[in-house]
Amino acid sequence: MIAGLVAAGSAAVPAKADGVTPAQLEQAGWTCIRPHLDPTLLLCAPPGVGLPPLPGTPGFADRAPSYEFMVFEFATGAFIGHDHLLRPDIYEQGKPPCPQQPGGQYIYNPRNDLWSCLRT
């Protein structure tokens, strides 16, 4: 993932998610990025957790078992949902369902080596 910070533009009419906007999250220390594979989105990771390291980068071997992002539409700041990510070893222990996605399953992302469930 590209590690640049991106805020919703001032011309956008952001919808609130849990009472916050992407710009407010960034002001509170969250890291928000436009993902390389889908630049129409804005993913925000909480402070102290941050973004998961990519394969081959420092910290990859010691990454957290799971991550939770708030997902917004990049162009408008509209809240889409929460993206729950699991390391493959954690996912394989129980293969949890993800009813909101096609087939009701988590989707594997080889770019970051994580299983993803977007909860809308």
N, C-alpha and C positions, 0 to 999 in steps of 0.2 A: 504494500500500500504506500502511496505517496504520503510523506509525512508533513505536508503543508497544512497550516490552519486555514480554514475557510469559514467565513461568517455569512449568514444570509444577508443579502444586499438590503440597503435601506429602502429601496423601492418595492421590495417584496412585502406581501401581507402575510406574515407568519401566523400559523395556527399555533395554539398553545398545546403542549403536551405536559400533563401533570403540572400545569401552571407556568411552564417555562418555554422560552424560545431558544434556538441554537445559539444566538448571540449571548443570551443570559448564561447559558451553560459554559460557554467559553470564558466569560468574565469570571465565572466561579471556578475556573481551573480545569474544566473538561477539555479534552482534545477532540476536535471535530475535523474530519477529512472527507474529501470526495474519493470514494474508492476507485481504483484504477479500472476495475472490470465493469463498473456501473456509475459513471460520473453524473448521472441524474439524481443520485442520492447524496445525502450528507450523514455520515455516521459519527456519533458522539460517544466517546468513552469516558467514564468517570475518572476523576483525579485519584491518584494512588494505584490505579489499575492500568490505565493506558491501553494502548493498542497491542495486540499480540505480535511478537516478533515473527518475521517471515523465515522460512527454511533457509539455512545457511547464514543467518545473521546472529550476532551476539544475543544470548539469552534464550534462543530457540529451545535448547534442550531443557531449560528450567522454566518454561512458560507455565502459566496457570492452567488448571484443569478446565476452566470455563471462563467465558467473557460475556458481558451483557452490554449492548449498545442501544442508544436511542437512535431511531432512524427517521430522517426528515427528507422531504423532497427538496433538492438543492435550489431549484428556481424560485420556489415560493416560501420555503421554510415550513410548509405544512407537515405536521407530525404524521408518520406512517405507522410506526409500531416499534416493538423492541426486538432486536436480533439477539438470539441466544446462541452462543458458539461453544462447542465441545471439542476437546482434543480427541483424536481417534481412539485412544485406549479407554477413555471414559465413555465415549459413545458406544463402543463395542460391548461394554459391560451390561447394557440393558436396552440399547437401541430405542430410546424413548420416542413416542409419537409426536408429530407436529401437524395437528389437524388443519392448520391454516395454509399449508403448502400442498402443492399437487402430490397426490399419492399418500398424503398424510404422514410424510417422513421428512426427517432432516435431509438437507442437501449437502453433499461434500464439495468443498472448495479446495482444489489442489494448490492454488496459489498460496494460501496460508496454512494448508494442511489442517483444516478444522471443519467440523460438521455444523451446519447453520440451520436455525429455525426462526423465520421471521414471524413474530406474533403480532398480528394487526388488530 
